[in-house]
Amino acid sequence: MIKLAKDLYLIEGDNNARFPFCNAFLITGSQTVLIDTGIGVEKLKAIDRKKRIDRVIISHSHPDHIAGCDVLWDRHLMLPEETGEEVHDLLMLGMRFTGSLEDGKKWAAFVRSVLNIEPLGAPDARYGNGDILDFGTVRLEAIHVPGHLNDHYCFFDQESKTMLSTDIDFSSFGPWYGNPECAIKPFIKGIRKVMTFPYDQVCSSHKLPIASAAAKGCFEQFLGMFDRHRQQILGLCDSPTTLDQMAAISPFYSNKLKGTIVQDVFEKNMILKNLELLVRDGLVVNENGYFKQVKTI
């Protein structure tokens, strides 16, 4: 555990918090509260034996953030108000995350057999944008940041000025927006909103804490990755190219996950979301499924 402030700790997820794991945040104030459960089951059980977790808060419904929640099935569960009923059924959640029944079945089979993920139970309470989750020495303001996912939240501790930026994660991959509901523009807007808070440190779900002096540069670098993604896809349209041809080139995953639901579905979604904006901005045209740059003289 890494102490962030009085009664607030970061618990690093297994495998350096790389997917399918994530960091969790532990509060030991008036209640013992855990934000996200994807640190690894054995680590989760050890924390619970030591501290006895009273309440679980889920920042959003991606699998690396809900993994292990079934271990704490009898604890008070808080979900975002935007989280739908599909989190109670893996097939429905898979359909939400992939956009089709066929791919949803593949996703559900993968997360159950490989990641040992179970669906979430019914929540005991929900929170929404601007709500204050008051745990005495830790007072979290919930900040809705859609774009990464419709129910994605960050949290700002008003007492210690600590920003829990969850999946504004500063990873080298850059922003992830591979589900059908994801959207680039709202994600950028949400990141800029988070940047306006008077934080003294920033802690994400997949990196170690960042001091305020370095945080602005990390935010700007993360935002810059959106433009890098855009330029990558624009470059692929130098000659007429289909979405399937771009996906075969694999600009995001470099074919490291070829044949998996991640690359086959999520990468294609990320390419498509960039194409939609490039077409909207008049930089690319779609001619019968072939995308090509609009050349200027």
One Martini backbone bead per residue (centre of mass of N, CA, C, O) as a GRO file, in nm:
protein
  297
    1MET     BB    1   0.097   0.035   0.021
    2ILE     BB    2   0.020   0.378  -0.063
    3LYS     BB    3   0.047   0.675   0.081
    4LEU     BB    4  -0.142   0.976   0.017
    5ALA     BB    5  -0.307   1.012   0.291
    6LYS     BB    6  -0.520   1.046   0.520
    7ASP     BB    7  -0.684   0.746   0.480
    8LEU     BB    8  -0.514   0.715   0.194
    9TYR     BB    9  -0.474   0.455  -0.060
   10LEU     BB   10  -0.262   0.272  -0.271
   11ILE     BB   11  -0.323  -0.029  -0.461
   12GLU     BB   12  -0.138  -0.232  -0.635
   13GLY     BB   13  -0.162  -0.409  -0.900
   14ASP     BB   14  -0.109  -0.658  -1.065
   15ASN     BB   15   0.125  -0.633  -1.301
   16ASN     BB   16   0.150  -0.321  -1.260
   17ALA     BB   17  -0.158  -0.262  -1.342
   18ARG     BB   18  -0.214  -0.431  -1.577
   19PHE     BB   19  -0.389  -0.565  -1.794
   20PRO     BB   20  -0.646  -0.709  -1.590
   21PHE     BB   21  -0.546  -0.478  -1.403
   22CYS     BB   22  -0.565  -0.257  -1.107
   23ASN     BB   23  -0.595  -0.008  -0.916
   24ALA     BB   24  -0.658   0.081  -0.580
   25PHE     BB   25  -0.864   0.250  -0.323
   26LEU     BB   26  -0.809   0.323   0.022
   27ILE     BB   27  -1.033   0.376   0.298
   28THR     BB   28  -0.985   0.467   0.671
   29GLY     BB   29  -1.210   0.606   0.805
   30SER     BB   30  -1.531   0.578   0.898
   31GLN     BB   31  -1.463   0.381   0.666
   32THR     BB   32  -1.406   0.093   0.469
   33VAL     BB   33  -1.287   0.166   0.140
   34LEU     BB   34  -1.322   0.048  -0.204
   35ILE     BB   35  -1.176   0.135  -0.517
   36ASP     BB   36  -1.194  -0.108  -0.674
   37THR     BB   37  -1.105  -0.481  -0.752
   38GLY     BB   38  -0.842  -0.528  -0.972
   39ILE     BB   39  -0.568  -0.640  -0.799
   40GLY     BB   40  -0.635  -0.922  -0.708
   41VAL     BB   41  -0.755  -1.171  -0.523
   42GLU     BB   42  -0.539  -1.218  -0.303
   43LYS     BB   43  -0.503  -0.920  -0.233
   44LEU     BB   44  -0.797  -0.868  -0.160
   45LYS     BB   45  -0.816  -1.072   0.074
   46ALA     BB   46  -0.587  -0.950   0.246
   47ILE     BB   47  -0.717  -0.674   0.292
   48ASP     BB   48  -0.978  -0.782   0.424
   49ARG     BB   49  -0.843  -0.920   0.665
   50LYS     BB   50  -0.709  -0.653   0.774
   51LYS     BB   51  -0.972  -0.429   0.727
   52ARG     BB   52  -1.254  -0.474   0.649
   53ILE     BB   53  -1.467  -0.420   0.411
   54ASP     BB   54  -1.761  -0.219   0.373
   55ARG     BB   55  -1.704  -0.067   0.087
   56VAL     BB   56  -1.790  -0.048  -0.266
   57ILE     BB   57  -1.641   0.127  -0.544
   58ILE     BB   58  -1.724   0.192  -0.881
   59SER     BB   59  -1.596   0.371  -1.152
   60HIS     BB   60  -1.642   0.132  -1.367
   61SER     BB   61  -1.737  -0.150  -1.599
   62HIS     BB   62  -1.473  -0.259  -1.643
   63PRO     BB   63  -1.308  -0.556  -1.590
   64ASP     BB   64  -1.054  -0.439  -1.424
   65HIS     BB   65  -1.265  -0.303  -1.200
   66ILE     BB   66  -1.459  -0.573  -1.126
   67ALA     BB   67  -1.266  -0.763  -1.046
   68GLY     BB   68  -1.347  -0.945  -0.747
   69CYS     BB   69  -1.627  -0.845  -0.634
   70ASP     BB   70  -1.743  -1.128  -0.543
   71VAL     BB   71  -1.574  -1.145  -0.279
   72LEU     BB   72  -1.770  -0.877  -0.187
   73TRP     BB   73  -2.089  -0.946  -0.201
   74ASP     BB   74  -2.173  -0.839   0.116
   75ARG     BB   75  -2.125  -0.548   0.040
   76HIS     BB   76  -2.138  -0.226  -0.006
   77LEU     BB   77  -2.266  -0.102  -0.320
   78MET     BB   78  -2.130   0.134  -0.560
   79LEU     BB   79  -2.270   0.303  -0.841
   80PRO     BB   80  -2.319   0.452  -1.111
   81GLU     BB   81  -2.595   0.604  -1.254
   82GLU     BB   82  -2.506   0.497  -1.557
   83THR     BB   83  -2.529   0.212  -1.476
   84GLY     BB   84  -2.650  -0.072  -1.596
   85GLU     BB   85  -2.805  -0.391  -1.594
   86GLU     BB   86  -2.574  -0.550  -1.758
   87VAL     BB   87  -2.378  -0.607  -1.505
   88HIS     BB   88  -2.562  -0.878  -1.429
   89ASP     BB   89  -2.460  -0.971  -1.732
   90LEU     BB   90  -2.218  -1.080  -1.941
   91LEU     BB   91  -2.359  -1.078  -2.213
   92MET     BB   92  -2.472  -0.791  -2.198
   93LEU     BB   93  -2.197  -0.660  -2.155
   94GLY     BB   94  -2.072  -0.764  -2.419
   95MET     BB   95  -2.271  -0.618  -2.606
   96ARG     BB   96  -2.198  -0.337  -2.513
   97PHE     BB   97  -1.876  -0.363  -2.579
   98THR     BB   98  -1.925  -0.476  -2.901
   99GLY     BB   99  -2.235  -0.467  -3.054
  100SER     BB  100  -2.287  -0.791  -3.033
  101LEU     BB  101  -2.378  -1.113  -2.987
  102GLU     BB  102  -2.132  -1.268  -3.088
  103ASP     BB  103  -1.914  -1.093  -2.939
  104GLY     BB  104  -2.042  -1.111  -2.658
  105LYS     BB  105  -1.989  -1.411  -2.620
  106LYS     BB  106  -1.681  -1.395  -2.640
  107TRP     BB  107  -1.637  -1.199  -2.409
  108ALA     BB  108  -1.773  -1.362  -2.181
  109ALA     BB  109  -1.590  -1.612  -2.208
  110PHE     BB  110  -1.324  -1.469  -2.154
  111VAL     BB  111  -1.377  -1.334  -1.869
  112ARG     BB  112  -1.454  -1.601  -1.726
  113SER     BB  113  -1.207  -1.802  -1.806
  114VAL     BB  114  -0.953  -1.596  -1.786
  115LEU     BB  115  -1.055  -1.363  -1.554
  116ASN     BB  116  -1.281  -1.450  -1.346
  117ILE     BB  117  -1.551  -1.306  -1.409
  118GLU     BB  118  -1.828  -1.155  -1.250
  119PRO     BB  119  -2.112  -1.036  -1.198
  120LEU     BB  120  -2.287  -0.794  -1.066
  121GLY     BB  121  -2.458  -0.679  -0.824
  122ALA     BB  122  -2.674  -0.513  -0.658
  123PRO     BB  123  -2.703  -0.203  -0.562
  124ASP     BB  124  -2.720   0.009  -0.271
  125ALA     BB  125  -2.594   0.250  -0.445
  126ARG     BB  126  -2.558   0.581  -0.589
  127TYR     BB  127  -2.372   0.798  -0.810
  128GLY     BB  128  -2.287   1.138  -0.914
  129ASN     BB  129  -2.229   1.423  -1.041
  130GLY     BB  130  -2.096   1.605  -0.759
  131ASP     BB  131  -2.080   1.415  -0.550
  132ILE     BB  132  -2.036   1.356  -0.197
  133LEU     BB  133  -1.806   1.133  -0.043
  134ASP     BB  134  -1.827   1.092   0.304
  135PHE     BB  135  -1.529   0.982   0.522
  136GLY     BB  136  -1.425   1.239   0.672
  137THR     BB  137  -1.099   1.254   0.588
  138VAL     BB  138  -1.263   1.175   0.323
  139ARG     BB  139  -1.367   1.379   0.029
  140LEU     BB  140  -1.549   1.286  -0.252
  141GLU     BB  141  -1.559   1.395  -0.581
  142ALA     BB  142  -1.762   1.330  -0.843
  143ILE     BB  143  -1.641   1.268  -1.188
  144HIS     BB  144  -1.764   1.287  -1.498
  145VAL     BB  145  -1.600   1.077  -1.772
  146PRO     BB  146  -1.672   1.046  -2.063
  147GLY     BB  147  -1.566   0.824  -2.352
  148HIS     BB  148  -1.442   0.577  -2.221
  149LEU     BB  149  -1.721   0.572  -2.060
  150ASN     BB  150  -2.034   0.640  -1.953
  151ASP     BB  151  -1.943   0.538  -1.633
  152HIS     BB  152  -1.700   0.730  -1.593
  153TYR     BB  153  -1.485   0.799  -1.302
  154CYS     BB  154  -1.369   1.045  -1.092
  155PHE     BB  155  -1.171   1.165  -0.796
  156PHE     BB  156  -1.188   1.426  -0.537
  157ASP     BB  157  -1.000   1.515  -0.264
  158GLN     BB  158  -1.072   1.785  -0.056
  159GLU     BB  159  -0.852   1.743   0.167
  160SER     BB  160  -0.571   1.647  -0.009
  161LYS     BB  161  -0.576   1.700  -0.322
  162THR     BB  162  -0.665   1.426  -0.464
  163MET     BB  163  -0.644   1.268  -0.779
  164LEU     BB  164  -0.860   1.021  -0.918
  165SER     BB  165  -0.814   0.927  -1.264
  166THR     BB  166  -0.809   0.644  -1.341
  167ASP     BB  167  -0.849   0.624  -1.701
  168ILE     BB  168  -0.653   0.857  -1.670
  169ASP     BB  169  -0.345   0.681  -1.706
  170PHE     BB  170  -0.073   0.753  -1.876
  171SER     BB  171  -0.024   0.563  -2.091
  172SER     BB  172   0.148   0.466  -2.378
  173PHE     BB  173  -0.110   0.408  -2.544
  174GLY     BB  174  -0.332   0.578  -2.433
  175PRO     BB  175  -0.627   0.642  -2.512
  176TRP     BB  176  -0.936   0.460  -2.452
  177TYR     BB  177  -1.207   0.385  -2.726
  178GLY     BB  178  -1.341   0.066  -2.805
  179ASN     BB  179  -1.631   0.119  -2.758
  180PRO     BB  180  -1.928   0.213  -2.885
  181GLU     BB  181  -1.977   0.449  -2.654
  182CYS     BB  182  -1.740   0.585  -2.726
  183ALA     BB  183  -1.569   0.922  -2.719
  184ILE     BB  184  -1.351   1.166  -2.792
  185LYS     BB  185  -1.461   1.449  -2.714
  186PRO     BB  186  -1.562   1.385  -2.422
  187PHE     BB  187  -1.288   1.291  -2.321
  188ILE     BB  188  -1.139   1.556  -2.354
  189LYS     BB  189  -1.331   1.728  -2.182
  190GLY     BB  190  -1.291   1.564  -1.918
  191ILE     BB  191  -0.989   1.609  -1.883
  192ARG     BB  192  -1.004   1.918  -1.867
  193LYS     BB  193  -1.176   1.922  -1.614
  194VAL     BB  194  -0.976   1.777  -1.424
  195MET     BB  195  -0.744   1.998  -1.462
  196THR     BB  196  -0.904   2.229  -1.283
  197PHE     BB  197  -0.818   2.108  -1.036
  198PRO     BB  198  -0.650   2.149  -0.707
  199TYR     BB  199  -0.407   1.953  -0.727
  200ASP     BB  200  -0.123   1.769  -0.569
  201GLN     BB  201  -0.219   1.487  -0.689
  202VAL     BB  202  -0.197   1.195  -0.914
  203CYS     BB  203  -0.410   0.896  -0.950
  204SER     BB  204  -0.417   0.603  -1.118
  205SER     BB  205  -0.506   0.273  -1.237
  206HIS     BB  206  -0.187   0.233  -1.395
  207LYS     BB  207  -0.023   0.418  -1.190
  208LEU     BB  208   0.172   0.603  -1.020
  209PRO     BB  209   0.213   0.869  -0.855
  210ILE     BB  210   0.168   1.228  -0.924
  211ALA     BB  211   0.291   1.520  -0.906
  212SER     BB  212   0.193   1.838  -0.970
  213ALA     BB  213   0.445   1.929  -1.138
  214ALA     BB  214   0.392   1.675  -1.354
  215ALA     BB  215   0.086   1.651  -1.433
  216LYS     BB  216   0.037   1.848  -1.666
  217GLY     BB  217   0.227   1.704  -1.866
  218CYS     BB  218   0.072   1.435  -1.860
  219PHE     BB  219  -0.193   1.541  -1.965
  220GLU     BB  220  -0.086   1.661  -2.233
  221GLN     BB  221   0.029   1.398  -2.342
  222PHE     BB  222  -0.236   1.244  -2.342
  223LEU     BB  223  -0.385   1.438  -2.532
  224GLY     BB  224  -0.177   1.408  -2.771
  225MET     BB  225  -0.266   1.115  -2.850
  226PHE     BB  226  -0.511   1.186  -3.016
  227ASP     BB  227  -0.350   1.313  -3.251
  228ARG     BB  228  -0.180   1.067  -3.315
  229HIS     BB  229  -0.414   0.889  -3.395
  230ARG     BB  230  -0.523   1.069  -3.618
  231GLN     BB  231  -0.263   1.065  -3.795
  232GLN     BB  232  -0.254   0.764  -3.842
  233ILE     BB  233  -0.527   0.744  -3.995
  234LEU     BB  234  -0.470   0.951  -4.210
  235GLY     BB  235  -0.226   0.798  -4.332
  236LEU     BB  236  -0.400   0.544  -4.423
  237CYS     BB  237  -0.556   0.755  -4.640
  238ASP     BB  238  -0.364   0.813  -4.882
  239SER     BB  239  -0.514   0.566  -4.980
  240PRO     BB  240  -0.756   0.371  -5.054
  241THR     BB  241  -0.930   0.246  -4.755
  242THR     BB  242  -1.038   0.013  -4.546
  243LEU     BB  243  -1.123  -0.082  -4.238
  244ASP     BB  244  -1.006  -0.370  -4.259
  245GLN     BB  245  -0.724  -0.285  -4.358
  246MET     BB  246  -0.651  -0.118  -4.110
  247ALA     BB  247  -0.688  -0.346  -3.901
  248ALA     BB  248  -0.459  -0.526  -4.023
  249ILE     BB  249  -0.232  -0.322  -3.947
  250SER     BB  250  -0.255  -0.220  -3.653
  251PRO     BB  251  -0.201   0.079  -3.507
  252PHE     BB  252  -0.238   0.003  -3.191
  253TYR     BB  253  -0.145  -0.326  -3.151
  254SER     BB  254   0.053  -0.450  -3.367
  255ASN     BB  255  -0.059  -0.756  -3.369
  256LYS     BB  256  -0.038  -0.872  -3.060
  257LEU     BB  257  -0.379  -0.947  -3.062
  258LYS     BB  258  -0.439  -1.147  -3.270
  259GLY     BB  259  -0.764  -1.294  -3.260
  260THR     BB  260  -0.891  -1.101  -3.063
  261ILE     BB  261  -1.132  -0.908  -2.929
  262VAL     BB  262  -0.957  -0.660  -2.900
  263GLN     BB  263  -0.860  -0.632  -3.199
  264ASP     BB  264  -1.115  -0.702  -3.371
  265VAL     BB  265  -1.298  -0.470  -3.221
  266PHE     BB  266  -1.157  -0.229  -3.067
  267GLU     BB  267  -0.973  -0.123  -3.288
  268LYS     BB  268  -1.192  -0.065  -3.496
  269ASN     BB  269  -1.336   0.147  -3.323
  270MET     BB  270  -1.097   0.349  -3.308
  271ILE     BB  271  -1.076   0.397  -3.606
  272LEU     BB  272  -1.371   0.489  -3.660
  273LYS     BB  273  -1.371   0.741  -3.471
  274ASN     BB  274  -1.159   0.888  -3.642
  275LEU     BB  275  -1.301   0.882  -3.916
  276GLU     BB  276  -1.553   1.043  -3.840
  277LEU     BB  277  -1.392   1.308  -3.783
  278LEU     BB  278  -1.245   1.333  -4.055
  279VAL     BB  279  -1.502   1.356  -4.221
  280ARG     BB  280  -1.630   1.597  -4.071
  281ASP     BB  281  -1.354   1.780  -4.133
  282GLY     BB  282  -1.270   1.717  -4.447
  283LEU     BB  283  -1.009   1.501  -4.468
  284VAL     BB  284  -1.219   1.271  -4.538
  285VAL     BB  285  -1.348   1.019  -4.757
  286ASN     BB  286  -1.640   0.815  -4.838
  287GLU     BB  287  -1.610   0.557  -5.094
  288ASN     BB  288  -1.760   0.276  -5.071
  289GLY     BB  289  -1.561   0.211  -4.807
  290TYR     BB  290  -1.343   0.419  -4.898
  291PHE     BB  291  -1.068   0.581  -4.755
  292LYS     BB  292  -0.969   0.930  -4.821
  293GLN     BB  293  -0.792   1.184  -4.876
  294VAL     BB  294  -0.803   1.533  -4.888
  295LYS     BB  295  -0.663   1.712  -5.127
  296THR     BB  296  -0.451   1.992  -5.127
  297ILE     BB  297  -0.314   2.280  -5.303
   0.00000   0.00000   0.00000
